[in-house]
Amino acid sequence: MQPLYSFVIPVYNRPQEVRELLESMLSLENAPEYEILIIEDGSSEKADLVCEQFSEKLKIRYFFKKNSGPGDSRNFGMRQAASDYFIILDSDVILPPDYLQQVHSFLQTTKCDCFGGPDASHPSFSDVQKAIDYSMTSFFTTGGIRGGKKAVDEFQPRSFNMGIARRAFEASGGFGSIHPGEDPDLSLRLKKLGFSTCLIPEARVFHKRRIDWEKFYLQVQKFGMVRPILNKWHPGTGKITYWFPLVFILGLIFSVFLFVLGYPFLIGLYAIYFLVTALDAAIKQKSFYIGLLVVRAIFTQFSGYGWGFLKSYIAIHLQHKDPEKTFPKLFFKK
């Protein structure tokens, strides 16, 4: 029987993550017919034996290719897929039992060419992972733009939890070579081509975010760096909200300066903000310690993104430099 959905999962040196993801797929409830494509992107630690262990219970196809980045690996997988709907996942996610049921139910009633869902933390995640998840998804930090609200017209699906119709993939050519940023770039190109993008609020995944504080800073710094590039590629898509992290950090520095001069009002506002977010996280996670970690996570996220955005904006929009030559580490060579 031809599958209705094809899970496309690029992986790089993460066999244990693949195991955890496949184990969660064994628990999918009321799921329509689907297949799983594991795309090994030139790994030295392969997941082939893990896939073999699940091959009797799950319909898995395993591919090994030379390293060319996650975007190109996803394109490779979609070209091999048998269904008309592809579901892109990162290897560091875990699916709740109703995931595919929620996707299928939504698509039965809503025409959508490209969709995505939110991410959340799993009870098994570490305290740092939970704090980072809060910082990346909370209304108080990102405004819910990563899937926490029900607006769909401007939603840009993220590749850790993203679906795309075959017709949309073939018309757009799939993901580009930039990374990160390949997912909003694809969403914007699809919109120009007339395809629809949708948020499925109930189609959440548990996103592990395999990072420590240093890696988190470098990750969000790259997020900030790619945004001016995307704004350059897609005129008219820039938003004032992209400046908020930089304004937040500059304002914090200025508030410290005023405090030293004897004017505590502004730094008091920052203190209230951090207190509110820490309490909100502590209540939701039932951990005062995680609430404290959230303060560090927010500062790390805003400072990393803000400085990365400023550096890239100056180079791309003011100095008119070539993105690939200026920031070669943001691009994979095929």
TAKA-V234947 format. One record per helix or strand of 2 or more residues. SS is the DSSP state (hx for helix, st for strand). FROM is the first residue (numbers start at 1). TO is the last residue. If there is no record, write none. Layout:
SS/FROM/TO
SS/FROM/TO
This chain:
st/5/11
hx/15/25
st/34/41
hx/48/54
st/60/65
hx/70/80
st/85/89
st/93/95
hx/99/109
st/114/116
st/119/120
hx/127/137
st/161/165
hx/166/172
hx/182/192
st/197/199
st/205/207
hx/213/233
hx/240/260
hx/265/285
hx/288/318
hx/323/326
hx/328/330
